[in-house]
Amino acid sequence: VQFEESGGGLVQAGGSLTLSCAASGFTSAYYAIGWFREAPGKDQEGVSCLSFSDGTTYYADSVKGRFTISRDNAKNTVHLQMNDLKPEDSAVYYCLADEWTNPVSIATMCRPPYDWWGQGTQVTVSS
């Protein structure tokens, strides 16, 4: 699987950022694209994912109501709109892809370990 990631950067608390990820090379109809994040001293966290087989979405409790994932089917691309950002959202965000031979829940797809991930992009939220 190949990725094209964009977005990220520095923003003040309460601000917004958008991440985008295009992924290609899947061989199964059951796959999800999304993001996980890693911050120093914290566990890896699946942030949000979207299933391209049924359109279901997953959000970590820590981002529900603030982040929105959407897709562009024609380009196999997902976007993560991040609003009301908090300093604790600061992390390296990695685009992930998870592929299965059979249908599984989006929560399972968004849980580590992941099949593939991109190079990552830094998101820094200043207080």
C-alpha positions in Angstrom: 0.0 0.0 0.0 1.2 3.4 -0.9 0.3 6.7 0.9 0.2 10.4 0.1 -0.2 12.4 3.2 -0.7 16.1 3.7 -1.7 18.5 6.4 -0.6 19.0 10.0 1.4 21.9 11.5 1.2 24.3 14.4 -2.0 25.8 15.7 -3.2 27.5 18.8 -5.6 25.8 21.2 -9.1 26.0 19.9 -8.0 26.1 16.3 -8.5 23.7 13.4 -6.4 21.6 11.1 -7.1 19.2 8.3 -5.2 16.0 7.5 -5.5 14.2 4.2 -4.4 10.8 3.1 -4.6 9.0 -0.2 -3.9 5.3 -0.1 -3.7 2.8 -3.0 -2.7 -0.8 -3.6 -5.4 -2.7 -1.7 -6.2 -6.2 -2.9 -9.3 -6.8 -0.7 -12.7 -5.0 -0.6 -12.5 -4.9 3.2 -10.1 -2.1 4.2 -10.0 1.0 6.3 -8.0 4.2 6.1 -7.5 6.5 9.1 -5.0 7.8 11.5 -3.3 6.9 14.7 -1.1 9.1 16.7 2.0 8.8 18.9 3.1 11.3 21.5 6.1 11.0 23.9 5.2 9.1 27.0 1.8 8.0 25.7 0.5 4.8 24.1 -0.2 4.6 20.4 -3.8 5.6 19.9 -6.1 4.9 17.0 -7.7 8.3 16.4 -10.2 7.8 13.6 -10.8 5.4 10.8 -13.3 4.9 7.9 -14.3 1.7 6.3 -14.3 1.8 2.5 -16.5 -1.4 2.3 -19.5 0.0 4.3 -18.7 3.6 5.2 -18.7 3.1 9.0 -16.5 5.3 11.1 -14.6 5.1 14.3 -13.4 7.8 16.7 -11.4 7.6 19.8 -13.3 8.9 22.8 -10.7 11.6 23.2 -11.7 13.2 19.9 -15.4 12.5 19.5 -17.4 15.6 18.8 -14.2 17.5 17.6 -12.8 15.5 14.8 -14.7 14.4 11.6 -13.4 11.9 9.1 -14.7 11.9 5.5 -13.9 10.3 2.2 -13.5 10.9 -1.5 -14.2 7.6 -3.1 -13.0 8.6 -6.5 -9.5 9.3 -5.1 -9.5 6.7 -2.3 -8.7 9.5 0.0 -9.8 10.4 3.5 -9.7 13.7 5.3 -9.7 14.4 9.0 -11.1 17.7 10.0 -9.8 18.5 13.5 -11.6 21.3 15.3 -11.3 22.7 18.8 -7.8 21.3 19.1 -6.2 20.9 22.5 -2.6 20.8 23.6 -3.1 17.1 24.4 -3.8 16.5 20.7 -0.2 17.3 20.0 1.4 14.2 18.4 2.8 12.7 15.3 -0.2 11.6 13.2 0.3 8.6 11.0 -2.1 7.7 8.2 -2.9 4.0 8.5 -4.4 1.3 6.4 -5.8 -2.0 7.6 -7.0 -4.7 5.2 -9.0 -7.9 5.9 -10.1 -10.8 3.8 -13.5 -10.8 5.6 -15.7 -8.0 7.1 -14.7 -6.9 10.6 -15.8 -4.0 12.7 -14.3 -0.6 12.1 -13.2 -0.6 15.8 -11.2 -3.7 15.1 -9.7 -2.1 12.0 -8.7 1.0 13.9 -7.0 -0.9 16.7 -3.3 -1.6 16.6 -1.4 -3.3 15.2 -1.9 -1.9 11.7 -1.0 -3.4 8.4 0.6 -0.3 6.9 1.2 3.3 7.8 2.7 6.4 6.3 5.6 8.6 7.3 3.6 10.7 9.7 3.0 14.4 10.2 3.5 16.5 13.3 0.5 18.3 14.8 1.4 20.8 17.5 -1.2 22.6 19.5 0.0 25.5 21.6 -1.7 26.6 24.8 
